[in-house]
Every structure is written in structure tokens, then in C-alpha cells.
């Protein structure tokens, strides 16, 4: 007997056409998203040009904006993922009585990205290089908001003789991860995933399209791009190591220090009610401890202010900076009075 020849499997050209059509549609959407993001970002930056200048620091460009005259110079260090724009309510007023500089950490705002780890020690070293390259002469009054508190404390430990004073603006505490309610760690995982979502989708314009970028055009121009989203994620991942580095620096000695803390009656809106109070209670205790880092440390509560004191109560930050600037002028030799 002869075996019957097997018949070929039926072909479905219509299925292949559908798959190819879907792939072409997806690729077209991706291309449109990339084009939309690039055009919108370019338009934002053209209509809202950055203040300040770009400075070459070891082959990479970093953005710094210095205004005002006199000394000691005030250096403003932003919180995790924030650009220099976060200080715009504070800087113009400080510039009326001394030199003041805000800047963008590597990868944020207008600064080039860095291949180095995004820990506070590295950030402090990069800031030192930027100030030297920009010709900003010490001593400095360092002002650090939130995670920026780690950065300025690392700076003081590495370059102690350059620091005339420090203002910690609702600054992070190295032990906060262990002293917050355990339930907060689950929320932190959600925040990490949200930040990574922004990083992965930013090149395709999705955060911009769905309104996840800031409505303020100046802030959107500085922060709504892939580099800033990636940098925010990297700083978040490095946060535990930055905390360990900061804890290892110990106390500040006799460096004049003012700790500004948010109003206990204005806890974070991101926290559910059952976590808000225990988290805030722990934060208050840690803020008190920060004031004891220096033998010349004091704490002030910024009434009616949430975490961003420089936005809610810029006057409190300005007054604290003014106090340290005037104190430094009374103790520093004549060349620093400019």
C-alpha cells in the first residue's frame, strides 16, 4: 500500500496581515510618542530658558545659577530628583544680601548625566568640583532640602574648612528608614515602581501626555525629560547607601546650624491617615536630633508649611540664611566680606 501524502497545513494570510498591521501600528505610535516628547521638550526649553550657565567639570557640563554679590556664598542643594527650580522663591531674596547659587546635580535639570554612583558622597565631590570650576570662592553657607541634607553633611565632612554654616530644610535623617512605621516600606515600593514607570515611558511622551509632568512651564522645562526621570530613580536606589555615608560622618562640631522643620499639623498628603501620625511623630523626633549635630545648632518649626518649606514659607528659609550669613561676616576675616 502506498502512504497517502500528507497535505500541507492551511495557511492564514489574513492572520499574518493582522499581525503585521498591529506591529506597524505599534511602531507608528512609538515613533509619534518619541516625536511628541522631543518637540514638546524642545518647545518648553525654548520658551522657558534656563537661568545661569553651563560649566565644564572634568569633561562633563553642569548647570549652575549664581546671583547677588558678597560673601559668604550660599549654596542651595535640592531634594531627591528636584532641579534648581525648587529654590526660585528663595534665591532672588537671598541675592539681595549675598551671593547665592542653585544648581542641578548630574543628570537633573540641565546638567549632563554622570556615570558615577548617585550617592551623597559622589554628589558632594561633584558639587565641590563645580564650585571650583565656576569660581565660587568659599566659605559657603550650605542649604540642603530633604535628601539634600545628606549631600551638604557629606560636603561638610569632606571640606570642613569651606563651610561657614548650614541650614537643613526638613532634611532627611540617616535612620529614618528604620524608624518609620514598617507599613511605610510597602508604600515605598509603590513609589519606586511609579518612578521607574516615569523613567521607562518618558522617552515616548506618556507622562507628558497624561499630565504627570508639572503644570508649571519652568519646572516642566527643567524636569520633564528622560535624564531627570532616570536620575531620580538612581538617587532613590542609592538612598540607603547615602544614609549610611551620612551617618558615618558623625557630628558637625561647632558649625553654625539651623534646622527648619515642617509644621507637625501638615503631614504629607501622600500618606494614609493611619500612617500619617506615627510617621510624623518619628520625623519630629529625628528633626530634633538633627539640631544636636552641632554645638551651635537650633531648630525652628515653619508654621503652615509642609515638606517643601522653601515653597510654602520661603521667608523662613531666607531669614535662617540671613542669620548665618550675618554671623559669618562677624567672624570671618576681611577678604571674605567682599
Secondary structure, DSSP 8 states (H G I E B T S, - for coil): ------------HHHHHHHHHHHHHHHHHHHHHHHHHHHHHHHHHHHS--SSEEEEETTEEEEEEEES--SSEEEEE--TT--GGGGHHHHHHHTTTS-EEEE--TTSTTS---SS---HHHHHHHHHHHHHHHT--S-EEEEEETTHHHHHHHHHHHSGGGEEEEEEES---TTHHHHS-TTHHHHHHHHHHHHHHHHHHHTTTHHHHTT-S-SSHHHHHHHSSHHHHHHHHHHHHHHHHHHHHHHHT---BT--EEEEEE-TTS--TTS-HHHHHHHHHHHHHHHHHHHTTBTTEEEEEETT--S-HHHH-HHHHHHHHHHHHHHHHHHS-GGGT-
